[in-house]
Amino acid sequence: MVKRDSSIKKEHRPRAGGKGKQPKHFLNKDAALDLAAAIAGVQEEKTLSRAEKHHQTQKETKALLAARRTQNKREKVKRKKEREHTSTSEIRDESINKEVPQTRKRVSFA
């Protein structure tokens, strides 16, 4: 086995056809801020569209419930009028056809 001398530095050979070691490119602060602003803008648009859809569905639901309520009230009023009309006509018919009611004798227990 051959021992390597730690004092001898290894030469860096570029690969065949490669560019070799490239220097690192760092983003400047302005580019990072622009990127962050662009991402925030897109996220804000998504959030607003979701909130708008939610708000719209709530409006539709409230309108539907209000329409049902008014329809139920109208039906209730109709039924009440029909009941009143039929009950008053029945009472009139019954009172005409009824004989004189018998009077009951009351007994008191003392």
Biopython code that builds the backbone (N, CA, C, O; Angstrom):
import numpy as np
from Bio.PDB.StructureBuilder import StructureBuilder

atoms = [
    (1, "MET", "N", (0.817, -1.183, 0.000)),
    (1, "MET", "CA", (0.000, 0.000, 0.000)),
    (1, "MET", "C", (0.861, 1.246, 0.000)),
    (1, "MET", "O", (1.910, 1.333, 0.638)),
    (2, "VAL", "N", (0.367, 2.176, -0.732)),
    (2, "VAL", "CA", (1.112, 3.411, -0.857)),
    (2, "VAL", "C", (0.441, 4.473, -0.002)),
    (2, "VAL", "O", (-0.765, 4.704, -0.092)),
    (3, "LYS", "N", (1.249, 5.106, 0.823)),
    (3, "LYS", "CA", (0.715, 6.167, 1.661)),
    (3, "LYS", "C", (0.764, 7.473, 0.889)),
    (3, "LYS", "O", (1.727, 7.763, 0.180)),
    (4, "ARG", "N", (-0.267, 8.232, 1.039)),
    (4, "ARG", "CA", (-0.309, 9.530, 0.364)),
    (4, "ARG", "C", (0.211, 10.594, 1.310)),
    (4, "ARG", "O", (-0.060, 10.586, 2.511)),
    (5, "ASP", "N", (0.929, 11.463, 0.757)),
    (5, "ASP", "CA", (1.456, 12.565, 1.556)),
    (5, "ASP", "C", (0.378, 13.625, 1.662)),
    (5, "ASP", "O", (-0.111, 14.106, 0.639)),
    (6, "SER", "N", (-0.001, 13.999, 2.861)),
    (6, "SER", "CA", (-1.070, 14.967, 3.073)),
    (6, "SER", "C", (-0.641, 16.374, 2.685)),
    (6, "SER", "O", (-1.492, 17.241, 2.492)),
    (7, "SER", "N", (0.634, 16.614, 2.570)),
    (7, "SER", "CA", (1.105, 17.947, 2.211)),
    (7, "SER", "C", (0.960, 18.205, 0.718)),
    (7, "SER", "O", (0.944, 19.361, 0.297)),
    (8, "ILE", "N", (0.855, 17.160, -0.088)),
    (8, "ILE", "CA", (0.719, 17.330, -1.532)),
    (8, "ILE", "C", (-0.770, 17.509, -1.843)),
    (8, "ILE", "O", (-1.603, 16.669, -1.502)),
    (9, "LYS", "N", (-1.067, 18.606, -2.487)),
    (9, "LYS", "CA", (-2.455, 18.887, -2.834)),
    (9, "LYS", "C", (-2.790, 18.216, -4.149)),
    (9, "LYS", "O", (-1.969, 18.127, -5.062)),
    (10, "LYS", "N", (-3.984, 17.762, -4.213)),
    (10, "LYS", "CA", (-4.466, 17.099, -5.406)),
    (10, "LYS", "C", (-4.793, 18.163, -6.448)),
    (10, "LYS", "O", (-5.434, 19.166, -6.132)),
    (11, "GLU", "N", (-4.369, 17.958, -7.647)),
    (11, "GLU", "CA", (-4.680, 18.906, -8.712)),
    (11, "GLU", "C", (-6.107, 18.685, -9.175)),
    (11, "GLU", "O", (-6.574, 17.555, -9.315)),
    (12, "HIS", "N", (-6.766, 19.768, -9.403)),
    (12, "HIS", "CA", (-8.141, 19.688, -9.883)),
    (12, "HIS", "C", (-8.120, 19.706, -11.397)),
    (12, "HIS", "O", (-7.763, 20.702, -12.025)),
    (13, "ARG", "N", (-8.507, 18.588, -11.960)),
    (13, "ARG", "CA", (-8.518, 18.473, -13.425)),
    (13, "ARG", "C", (-9.946, 18.641, -13.918)),
    (13, "ARG", "O", (-10.858, 18.000, -13.396)),
    (14, "PRO", "N", (-10.150, 19.474, -14.898)),
    (14, "PRO", "CA", (-11.491, 19.622, -15.468)),
    (14, "PRO", "C", (-11.882, 18.360, -16.231)),
    (14, "PRO", "O", (-11.031, 17.682, -16.806)),
    (15, "ARG", "N", (-13.161, 18.059, -16.229)),
    (15, "ARG", "CA", (-13.639, 16.891, -16.953)),
    (15, "ARG", "C", (-13.532, 17.127, -18.449)),
    (15, "ARG", "O", (-13.509, 18.264, -18.921)),
    (16, "ALA", "N", (-13.470, 16.076, -19.145)),
    (16, "ALA", "CA", (-13.387, 16.195, -20.597)),
    (16, "ALA", "C", (-14.716, 16.701, -21.127)),
    (16, "ALA", "O", (-15.758, 16.100, -20.866)),
    (17, "GLY", "N", (-14.690, 17.780, -21.855)),
    (17, "GLY", "CA", (-15.907, 18.344, -22.419)),
    (17, "GLY", "C", (-16.686, 19.196, -21.445)),
    (17, "GLY", "O", (-17.675, 19.808, -21.848)),
    (18, "GLY", "N", (-16.292, 19.271, -20.180)),
    (18, "GLY", "CA", (-17.010, 20.052, -19.180)),
    (18, "GLY", "C", (-16.438, 21.443, -19.062)),
    (18, "GLY", "O", (-15.418, 21.755, -19.676)),
    (19, "LYS", "N", (-17.072, 22.261, -18.294)),
    (19, "LYS", "CA", (-16.609, 23.625, -18.113)),
    (19, "LYS", "C", (-15.693, 23.752, -16.911)),
    (19, "LYS", "O", (-15.061, 24.788, -16.705)),
    (20, "GLY", "N", (-15.626, 22.721, -16.142)),
    (20, "GLY", "CA", (-14.803, 22.810, -14.945)),
    (20, "GLY", "C", (-15.602, 23.419, -13.812)),
    (20, "GLY", "O", (-16.819, 23.577, -13.909)),
    (21, "LYS", "N", (-14.912, 23.759, -12.743)),
    (21, "LYS", "CA", (-15.582, 24.311, -11.577)),
    (21, "LYS", "C", (-16.079, 25.718, -11.892)),
    (21, "LYS", "O", (-15.321, 26.584, -12.330)),
    (22, "GLN", "N", (-17.383, 25.921, -11.654)),
    (22, "GLN", "CA", (-17.997, 27.212, -11.947)),
    (22, "GLN", "C", (-18.145, 28.026, -10.666)),
    (22, "GLN", "O", (-18.377, 27.457, -9.600)),
    (23, "PRO", "N", (-18.017, 29.315, -10.752)),
    (23, "PRO", "CA", (-18.215, 30.142, -9.557)),
    (23, "PRO", "C", (-19.712, 30.204, -9.205)),
    (23, "PRO", "O", (-20.574, 30.129, -10.081)),
    (24, "LYS", "N", (-19.991, 30.340, -7.920)),
    (24, "LYS", "CA", (-21.374, 30.418, -7.459)),
    (24, "LYS", "C", (-21.933, 31.798, -7.777)),
    (24, "LYS", "O", (-21.245, 32.812, -7.656)),
    (25, "HIS", "N", (-23.201, 31.809, -8.186)),
    (25, "HIS", "CA", (-23.879, 33.078, -8.478)),
    (25, "HIS", "C", (-24.954, 33.286, -7.427)),
    (25, "HIS", "O", (-25.879, 32.481, -7.320)),
    (26, "PHE", "N", (-24.848, 34.323, -6.672)),
    (26, "PHE", "CA", (-25.810, 34.638, -5.641)),
    (26, "PHE", "C", (-26.777, 35.688, -6.159)),
    (26, "PHE", "O", (-26.404, 36.569, -6.934)),
    (27, "LEU", "N", (-28.038, 35.578, -5.716)),
    (27, "LEU", "CA", (-29.026, 36.568, -6.099)),
    (27, "LEU", "C", (-28.803, 37.826, -5.285)),
    (27, "LEU", "O", (-28.426, 37.770, -4.115)),
    (28, "ASN", "N", (-29.037, 38.945, -5.914)),
    (28, "ASN", "CA", (-28.966, 40.170, -5.126)),
    (28, "ASN", "C", (-30.285, 40.357, -4.388)),
    (28, "ASN", "O", (-31.263, 39.674, -4.694)),
    (29, "LYS", "N", (-30.327, 41.256, -3.437)),
    (29, "LYS", "CA", (-31.501, 41.434, -2.581)),
    (29, "LYS", "C", (-32.721, 41.877, -3.378)),
    (29, "LYS", "O", (-33.842, 41.468, -3.074)),
    (30, "ASP", "N", (-32.517, 42.694, -4.377)),
    (30, "ASP", "CA", (-33.643, 43.179, -5.170)),
    (30, "ASP", "C", (-34.334, 42.036, -5.898)),
    (30, "ASP", "O", (-35.563, 41.996, -5.962)),
    (31, "ALA", "N", (-33.559, 41.110, -6.446)),
    (31, "ALA", "CA", (-34.153, 39.981, -7.159)),
    (31, "ALA", "C", (-34.940, 39.088, -6.203)),
    (31, "ALA", "O", (-36.017, 38.600, -6.544)),
    (32, "ALA", "N", (-34.403, 38.881, -5.020)),
    (32, "ALA", "CA", (-35.097, 38.059, -4.031)),
    (32, "ALA", "C", (-36.404, 38.722, -3.604)),
    (32, "ALA", "O", (-37.425, 38.048, -3.464)),
    (33, "LEU", "N", (-36.378, 40.027, -3.398)),
    (33, "LEU", "CA", (-37.587, 40.746, -3.009)),
    (33, "LEU", "C", (-38.626, 40.732, -4.130)),
    (33, "LEU", "O", (-39.821, 40.587, -3.870)),
    (34, "ASP", "N", (-38.173, 40.882, -5.367)),
    (34, "ASP", "CA", (-39.088, 40.825, -6.505)),
    (34, "ASP", "C", (-39.754, 39.456, -6.606)),
    (34, "ASP", "O", (-40.955, 39.353, -6.856)),
    (35, "LEU", "N", (-38.959, 38.412, -6.407)),
    (35, "LEU", "CA", (-39.498, 37.064, -6.453)),
    (35, "LEU", "C", (-40.531, 36.847, -5.335)),
    (35, "LEU", "O", (-41.601, 36.285, -5.570)),
    (36, "ALA", "N", (-40.203, 37.288, -4.151)),
    (36, "ALA", "CA", (-41.118, 37.148, -3.021)),
    (36, "ALA", "C", (-42.417, 37.930, -3.263)),
    (36, "ALA", "O", (-43.503, 37.450, -2.938)),
    (37, "ALA", "N", (-42.299, 39.121, -3.826)),
    (37, "ALA", "CA", (-43.484, 39.933, -4.119)),
    (37, "ALA", "C", (-44.357, 39.262, -5.174)),
    (37, "ALA", "O", (-45.584, 39.286, -5.075)),
    (38, "ALA", "N", (-43.726, 38.662, -6.186)),
    (38, "ALA", "CA", (-44.489, 37.979, -7.226)),
    (38, "ALA", "C", (-45.237, 36.783, -6.649)),
    (38, "ALA", "O", (-46.407, 36.569, -6.966)),
    (39, "ILE", "N", (-44.576, 36.015, -5.813)),
    (39, "ILE", "CA", (-45.209, 34.847, -5.187)),
    (39, "ILE", "C", (-46.353, 35.295, -4.280)),
    (39, "ILE", "O", (-47.425, 34.690, -4.284)),
    (40, "ALA", "N", (-46.124, 36.350, -3.506)),
    (40, "ALA", "CA", (-47.162, 36.858, -2.611)),
    (40, "ALA", "C", (-48.374, 37.346, -3.405)),
    (40, "ALA", "O", (-49.514, 37.156, -2.981)),
    (41, "GLY", "N", (-48.130, 37.970, -4.547)),
    (41, "GLY", "CA", (-49.226, 38.445, -5.390)),
    (41, "GLY", "C", (-50.087, 37.304, -5.902)),
    (41, "GLY", "O", (-51.315, 37.385, -5.884)),
    (42, "VAL", "N", (-49.446, 36.254, -6.352)),
    (42, "VAL", "CA", (-50.179, 35.085, -6.852)),
    (42, "VAL", "C", (-50.992, 34.451, -5.726)),
    (42, "VAL", "O", (-52.157, 34.103, -5.918)),
    (43, "GLN", "N", (-50.382, 34.301, -4.556)),
    (43, "GLN", "CA", (-51.078, 33.712, -3.408)),
    (43, "GLN", "C", (-52.270, 34.580, -2.987)),
    (43, "GLN", "O", (-53.330, 34.062, -2.636)),
    (44, "GLU", "N", (-52.089, 35.878, -3.024)),
    (44, "GLU", "CA", (-53.161, 36.798, -2.653)),
    (44, "GLU", "C", (-54.342, 36.658, -3.612)),
    (44, "GLU", "O", (-55.495, 36.653, -3.181)),
    (45, "GLU", "N", (-54.059, 36.545, -4.910)),
    (45, "GLU", "CA", (-55.119, 36.370, -5.901)),
    (45, "GLU", "C", (-55.895, 35.073, -5.652)),
    (45, "GLU", "O", (-57.124, 35.052, -5.717)),
    (46, "LYS", "N", (-55.166, 34.000, -5.368)),
    (46, "LYS", "CA", (-55.815, 32.715, -5.090)),
    (46, "LYS", "C", (-56.715, 32.817, -3.868)),
    (46, "LYS", "O", (-57.848, 32.337, -3.878)),
    (47, "THR", "N", (-56.203, 33.447, -2.814)),
    (47, "THR", "CA", (-56.959, 33.586, -1.573)),
    (47, "THR", "C", (-58.221, 34.412, -1.796)),
    (47, "THR", "O", (-59.296, 34.056, -1.313)),
    (48, "LEU", "N", (-58.087, 35.512, -2.526)),
    (48, "LEU", "CA", (-59.248, 36.362, -2.781)),
    (48, "LEU", "C", (-60.298, 35.642, -3.616)),
    (48, "LEU", "O", (-61.495, 35.782, -3.362)),
    (49, "SER", "N", (-59.864, 34.876, -4.607)),
    (49, "SER", "CA", (-60.831, 34.161, -5.443)),
    (49, "SER", "C", (-61.563, 33.098, -4.622)),
    (49, "SER", "O", (-62.768, 32.905, -4.787)),
    (50, "ARG", "N", (-60.839, 32.413, -3.741)),
    (50, "ARG", "CA", (-61.483, 31.415, -2.881)),
    (50, "ARG", "C", (-62.486, 32.083, -1.946)),
    (50, "ARG", "O", (-63.597, 31.586, -1.759)),
    (51, "ALA", "N", (-62.093, 33.197, -1.368)),
    (51, "ALA", "CA", (-62.986, 33.906, -0.448)),
    (51, "ALA", "C", (-64.219, 34.405, -1.190)),
    (51, "ALA", "O", (-65.325, 34.351, -0.653)),
    (52, "GLU", "N", (-64.045, 34.885, -2.408)),
    (52, "GLU", "CA", (-65.169, 35.379, -3.207)),
    (52, "GLU", "C", (-66.139, 34.245, -3.531)),
    (52, "GLU", "O", (-67.355, 34.428, -3.461)),
    (53, "LYS", "N", (-65.608, 33.078, -3.885)),
    (53, "LYS", "CA", (-66.465, 31.921, -4.169)),
    (53, "LYS", "C", (-67.262, 31.535, -2.923)),
    (53, "LYS", "O", (-68.459, 31.258, -3.000)),
    (54, "HIS", "N", (-66.590, 31.520, -1.790)),
    (54, "HIS", "CA", (-67.247, 31.163, -0.523)),
    (54, "HIS", "C", (-68.349, 32.171, -0.202)),
    (54, "HIS", "O", (-69.449, 31.796, 0.205)),
    (55, "HIS", "N", (-68.040, 33.452, -0.389)),
    (55, "HIS", "CA", (-69.003, 34.508, -0.106)),
    (55, "HIS", "C", (-70.209, 34.390, -1.031)),
    (55, "HIS", "O", (-71.349, 34.581, -0.607)),
    (56, "GLN", "N", (-69.946, 34.071, -2.304)),
    (56, "GLN", "CA", (-71.023, 33.957, -3.279)),
    (56, "GLN", "C", (-71.943, 32.777, -2.934)),
    (56, "GLN", "O", (-73.164, 32.899, -3.031)),
    (57, "THR", "N", (-71.373, 31.658, -2.539)),
    (57, "THR", "CA", (-72.204, 30.506, -2.177)),
    (57, "THR", "C", (-73.033, 30.808, -0.934)),
    (57, "THR", "O", (-74.173, 30.358, -0.824)),
    (58, "GLN", "N", (-72.472, 31.558, -0.010)),
    (58, "GLN", "CA", (-73.238, 31.947, 1.175)),
    (58, "GLN", "C", (-74.415, 32.825, 0.794)),
    (58, "GLN", "O", (-75.511, 32.672, 1.334)),
    (59, "LYS", "N", (-74.187, 33.759, -0.150)),
    (59, "LYS", "CA", (-75.263, 34.631, -0.609)),
    (59, "LYS", "C", (-76.376, 33.812, -1.246)),
    (59, "LYS", "O", (-77.556, 34.025, -0.971)),
    (60, "GLU", "N", (-75.984, 32.874, -2.101)),
    (60, "GLU", "CA", (-76.977, 32.045, -2.782)),
    (60, "GLU", "C", (-77.779, 31.230, -1.772)),
    (60, "GLU", "O", (-78.995, 31.091, -1.900)),
    (61, "THR", "N", (-77.094, 30.699, -0.777)),
    (61, "THR", "CA", (-77.768, 29.895, 0.243)),
    (61, "THR", "C", (-78.749, 30.747, 1.036)),
    (61, "THR", "O", (-79.875, 30.324, 1.298)),
    (62, "LYS", "N", (-78.324, 31.940, 1.414)),
    (62, "LYS", "CA", (-79.208, 32.826, 2.169)),
    (62, "LYS", "C", (-80.432, 33.209, 1.342)),
    (62, "LYS", "O", (-81.546, 33.252, 1.863)),
    (63, "ALA", "N", (-80.228, 33.485, 0.061)),
    (63, "ALA", "CA", (-81.346, 33.848, -0.804)),
    (63, "ALA", "C", (-82.322, 32.680, -0.946)),
    (63, "ALA", "O", (-83.538, 32.874, -0.935)),
    (64, "LEU", "N", (-81.788, 31.482, -1.079)),
    (64, "LEU", "CA", (-82.633, 30.295, -1.196)),
    (64, "LEU", "C", (-83.447, 30.084, 0.074)),
    (64, "LEU", "O", (-84.641, 29.791, 0.005)),
    (65, "LEU", "N", (-82.807, 30.231, 1.236)),
    (65, "LEU", "CA", (-83.514, 30.070, 2.502)),
    (65, "LEU", "C", (-84.598, 31.129, 2.681)),
    (65, "LEU", "O", (-85.684, 30.832, 3.178)),
    (66, "ALA", "N", (-84.303, 32.358, 2.279)),
    (66, "ALA", "CA", (-85.292, 33.426, 2.393)),
    (66, "ALA", "C", (-86.490, 33.143, 1.487)),
    (66, "ALA", "O", (-87.634, 33.379, 1.876)),
    (67, "ALA", "N", (-86.229, 32.640, 0.282)),
    (67, "ALA", "CA", (-87.327, 32.307, -0.635)),
    (67, "ALA", "C", (-88.191, 31.188, -0.053)),
    (67, "ALA", "O", (-89.417, 31.236, -0.148)),
    (68, "ARG", "N", (-87.564, 30.197, 0.538)),
    (68, "ARG", "CA", (-88.325, 29.100, 1.157)),
    (68, "ARG", "C", (-89.182, 29.616, 2.311)),
    (68, "ARG", "O", (-90.337, 29.223, 2.470)),
    (69, "ARG", "N", (-88.588, 30.509, 3.119)),
    (69, "ARG", "CA", (-89.322, 31.065, 4.250)),
    (69, "ARG", "C", (-90.584, 31.797, 3.785)),
    (69, "ARG", "O", (-91.665, 31.601, 4.341)),
    (70, "THR", "N", (-90.434, 32.635, 2.767)),
    (70, "THR", "CA", (-91.596, 33.390, 2.281)),
    (70, "THR", "C", (-92.640, 32.454, 1.682)),
    (70, "THR", "O", (-93.840, 32.670, 1.855)),
    (71, "GLN", "N", (-92.194, 31.427, 0.985)),
    (71, "GLN", "CA", (-93.139, 30.465, 0.410)),
    (71, "GLN", "C", (-93.893, 29.731, 1.524)),
    (71, "GLN", "O", (-95.105, 29.534, 1.431)),
    (72, "ASN", "N", (-93.184, 29.332, 2.562)),
    (72, "ASN", "CA", (-93.825, 28.655, 3.688)),
    (72, "ASN", "C", (-94.843, 29.558, 4.376)),
    (72, "ASN", "O", (-95.915, 29.104, 4.777)),
    (73, "LYS", "N", (-94.501, 30.844, 4.510)),
    (73, "LYS", "CA", (-95.434, 31.786, 5.136)),
    (73, "LYS", "C", (-96.701, 31.915, 4.299)),
    (73, "LYS", "O", (-97.806, 31.927, 4.840)),
    (74, "ARG", "N", (-96.540, 32.013, 2.967)),
    (74, "ARG", "CA", (-97.706, 32.134, 2.088)),
    (74, "ARG", "C", (-98.599, 30.897, 2.193)),
    (74, "ARG", "O", (-99.824, 31.003, 2.262)),
    (75, "GLU", "N", (-97.966, 29.731, 2.203)),
    (75, "GLU", "CA", (-98.735, 28.491, 2.314)),
    (75, "GLU", "C", (-99.469, 28.424, 3.658)),
    (75, "GLU", "O", (-100.611, 27.971, 3.730)),
    (76, "LYS", "N", (-98.804, 28.876, 4.706)),
    (76, "LYS", "CA", (-99.407, 28.855, 6.031)),
    (76, "LYS", "C", (-100.632, 29.765, 6.082)),
    (76, "LYS", "O", (-101.661, 29.411, 6.657)),
    (77, "VAL", "N", (-100.502, 30.947, 5.467)),
    (77, "VAL", "CA", (-101.629, 31.883, 5.439)),
    (77, "VAL", "C", (-102.788, 31.283, 4.643)),
    (77, "VAL", "O", (-103.947, 31.408, 5.039)),
    (78, "LYS", "N", (-102.475, 30.634, 3.521)),
    (78, "LYS", "CA", (-103.523, 30.004, 2.712)),
    (78, "LYS", "C", (-104.253, 28.931, 3.509)),
    (78, "LYS", "O", (-105.483, 28.872, 3.506)),
    (79, "ARG", "N", (-103.486, 28.082, 4.192)),
    (79, "ARG", "CA", (-104.098, 27.015, 4.984)),
    (79, "ARG", "C", (-104.978, 27.591, 6.085)),
    (79, "ARG", "O", (-106.064, 27.080, 6.355)),
    (80, "LYS", "N", (-104.503, 28.652, 6.715)),
    (80, "LYS", "CA", (-105.266, 29.277, 7.795)),
    (80, "LYS", "C", (-106.587, 29.836, 7.266)),
    (80, "LYS", "O", (-107.634, 29.671, 7.892)),
    (81, "LYS", "N", (-106.530, 30.501, 6.106)),
    (81, "LYS", "CA", (-107.744, 31.052, 5.511)),
    (81, "LYS", "C", (-108.717, 29.947, 5.141)),
    (81, "LYS", "O", (-109.924, 30.075, 5.344)),
    (82, "GLU", "N", (-108.175, 28.842, 4.587)),
    (82, "GLU", "CA", (-109.043, 27.720, 4.217)),
    (82, "GLU", "C", (-109.702, 27.119, 5.460)),
    (82, "GLU", "O", (-110.889, 26.795, 5.443)),
    (83, "ARG", "N", (-108.930, 26.972, 6.533)),
    (83, "ARG", "CA", (-109.470, 26.422, 7.772)),
    (83, "ARG", "C", (-110.574, 27.316, 8.329)),
    (83, "ARG", "O", (-111.630, 26.839, 8.745)),
    (84, "GLU", "N", (-110.308, 28.617, 8.327)),
    (84, "GLU", "CA", (-111.303, 29.554, 8.842)),
    (84, "GLU", "C", (-112.564, 29.515, 7.999)),
    (84, "GLU", "O", (-113.674, 29.536, 8.530)),
    (85, "HIS", "N", (-112.397, 29.461, 6.713)),
    (85, "HIS", "CA", (-113.552, 29.447, 5.810)),
    (85, "HIS", "C", (-114.372, 28.176, 5.996)),
    (85, "HIS", "O", (-115.597, 28.234, 6.104)),
    (86, "THR", "N", (-113.698, 27.031, 6.035)),
    (86, "THR", "CA", (-114.428, 25.768, 6.188)),
    (86, "THR", "C", (-115.034, 25.642, 7.580)),
    (86, "THR", "O", (-116.147, 25.134, 7.719)),
    (87, "SER", "N", (-114.340, 26.083, 8.593)),
    (87, "SER", "CA", (-114.866, 25.930, 9.956)),
    (87, "SER", "C", (-116.076, 26.824, 10.175)),
    (87, "SER", "O", (-117.026, 26.399, 10.833)),
    (88, "THR", "N", (-116.079, 28.041, 9.654)),
    (88, "THR", "CA", (-117.234, 28.929, 9.837)),
    (88, "THR", "C", (-118.436, 28.418, 9.063)),
    (88, "THR", "O", (-119.565, 28.521, 9.542)),
    (89, "SER", "N", (-118.219, 27.876, 7.891)),
    (89, "SER", "CA", (-119.358, 27.348, 7.129)),
    (89, "SER", "C", (-119.899, 26.091, 7.783)),
    (89, "SER", "O", (-121.110, 25.875, 7.759)),
    (90, "GLU", "N", (-119.054, 25.252, 8.366)),
    (90, "GLU", "CA", (-119.498, 24.048, 9.061)),
    (90, "GLU", "C", (-120.282, 24.410, 10.309)),
    (90, "GLU", "O", (-121.290, 23.776, 10.623)),
    (91, "ILE", "N", (-119.820, 25.426, 11.019)),
    (91, "ILE", "CA", (-120.513, 25.854, 12.234)),
    (91, "ILE", "C", (-121.899, 26.364, 11.884)),
    (91, "ILE", "O", (-122.864, 26.074, 12.592)),
    (92, "ARG", "N", (-122.007, 27.108, 10.818)),
    (92, "ARG", "CA", (-123.313, 27.628, 10.396)),
    (92, "ARG", "C", (-124.242, 26.469, 10.032)),
    (92, "ARG", "O", (-125.409, 26.455, 10.424)),
    (93, "ASP", "N", (-123.718, 25.498, 9.280)),
    (93, "ASP", "CA", (-124.527, 24.358, 8.875)),
    (93, "ASP", "C", (-124.972, 23.550, 10.096)),
    (93, "ASP", "O", (-126.125, 23.126, 10.174)),
    (94, "GLU", "N", (-124.076, 23.341, 11.029)),
    (94, "GLU", "CA", (-124.382, 22.556, 12.215)),
    (94, "GLU", "C", (-125.405, 23.260, 13.101)),
    (94, "GLU", "O", (-126.293, 22.619, 13.663)),
    (95, "SER", "N", (-125.276, 24.575, 13.223)),
    (95, "SER", "CA", (-126.189, 25.312, 14.096)),
    (95, "SER", "C", (-127.601, 25.321, 13.516)),
    (95, "SER", "O", (-128.581, 25.345, 14.261)),
    (96, "ILE", "N", (-127.702, 25.303, 12.226)),
    (96, "ILE", "CA", (-129.019, 25.283, 11.597)),
    (96, "ILE", "C", (-129.654, 23.912, 11.775)),
    (96, "ILE", "O", (-130.843, 23.813, 12.079)),
    (97, "ASN", "N", (-128.879, 22.864, 11.590)),
    (97, "ASN", "CA", (-129.396, 21.510, 11.647)),
    (97, "ASN", "C", (-129.558, 20.962, 13.073)),
    (97, "ASN", "O", (-130.255, 19.964, 13.256)),
    (98, "LYS", "N", (-128.964, 21.557, 14.049)),
    (98, "LYS", "CA", (-129.006, 21.056, 15.419)),
    (98, "LYS", "C", (-130.364, 21.303, 16.049)),
    (98, "LYS", "O", (-131.024, 22.311, 15.795)),
    (99, "GLU", "N", (-130.747, 20.367, 16.862)),
    (99, "GLU", "CA", (-131.958, 20.562, 17.655)),
    (99, "GLU", "C", (-131.576, 21.336, 18.910)),
    (99, "GLU", "O", (-130.405, 21.650, 19.124)),
    (100, "VAL", "N", (-132.503, 21.618, 19.679)),
    (100, "VAL", "CA", (-132.260, 22.349, 20.913)),
    (100, "VAL", "C", (-131.459, 21.443, 21.838)),
    (100, "VAL", "O", (-131.872, 20.310, 22.086)),
    (101, "PRO", "N", (-130.337, 21.905, 22.350)),
    (101, "PRO", "CA", (-129.534, 21.049, 23.214)),
    (101, "PRO", "C", (-130.233, 20.805, 24.555)),
    (101, "PRO", "O", (-130.932, 21.672, 25.080)),
    (102, "GLN", "N", (-130.028, 19.625, 25.080)),
    (102, "GLN", "CA", (-130.621, 19.284, 26.367)),
    (102, "GLN", "C", (-129.808, 19.937, 27.476)),
    (102, "GLN", "O", (-128.580, 20.000, 27.424)),
    (103, "THR", "N", (-130.514, 20.408, 28.452)),
    (103, "THR", "CA", (-129.821, 21.012, 29.587)),
    (103, "THR", "C", (-129.514, 19.913, 30.588)),
    (103, "THR", "O", (-130.344, 19.036, 30.828)),
    (104, "ARG", "N", (-128.367, 19.956, 31.153)),
    (104, "ARG", "CA", (-127.953, 18.953, 32.123)),
    (104, "ARG", "C", (-128.265, 19.444, 33.523)),
    (104, "ARG", "O", (-128.173, 20.629, 33.844)),
    (105, "LYS", "N", (-128.626, 18.506, 34.307)),
    (105, "LYS", "CA", (-128.855, 18.856, 35.693)),
    (105, "LYS", "C", (-127.557, 18.745, 36.443)),
    (105, "LYS", "O", (-126.807, 17.779, 36.296)),
    (106, "ARG", "N", (-127.312, 19.725, 37.229)),
    (106, "ARG", "CA", (-126.078, 19.718, 37.993)),
    (106, "ARG", "C", (-126.362, 19.242, 39.398)),
    (106, "ARG", "O", (-127.352, 19.593, 40.039)),
    (107, "VAL", "N", (-125.425, 18.420, 39.832)),
    (107, "VAL", "CA", (-125.568, 17.880, 41.199)),
    (107, "VAL", "C", (-124.355, 18.325, 41.973)),
    (107, "VAL", "O", (-123.227, 18.209, 41.493)),
    (108, "SER", "N", (-124.577, 18.834, 43.170)),
    (108, "SER", "CA", (-123.432, 19.213, 43.991)),
    (108, "SER", "C", (-123.316, 18.245, 45.147)),
    (108, "SER", "O", (-124.318, 17.891, 45.769)),
    (109, "PHE", "N", (-122.153, 17.834, 45.427)),
    (109, "PHE", "CA", (-121.909, 16.937, 46.534)),
    (109, "PHE", "C", (-121.299, 17.769, 47.663)),
    (109, "PHE", "O", (-120.230, 18.367, 47.537)),
    (110, "ALA", "N", (-122.029, 17.771, 48.755)),
    (110, "ALA", "CA", (-121.536, 18.565, 49.861)),
    (110, "ALA", "C", (-121.278, 17.732, 51.085)),
    (110, "ALA", "O", (-120.855, 18.261, 52.113)),
]
sb = StructureBuilder()
sb.init_structure("model")
sb.init_model(0)
sb.init_chain("A")
sb.init_seg("    ")
for serial, (resi, resn, name, xyz) in enumerate(atoms, 1):
    if name == "N":
        sb.init_residue(resn, " ", resi, " ")
    sb.init_atom(name, np.array(xyz, "f"), 0.0, 1.0, " ", f" {name:<3s}", serial, name[0])
structure = sb.get_structure()
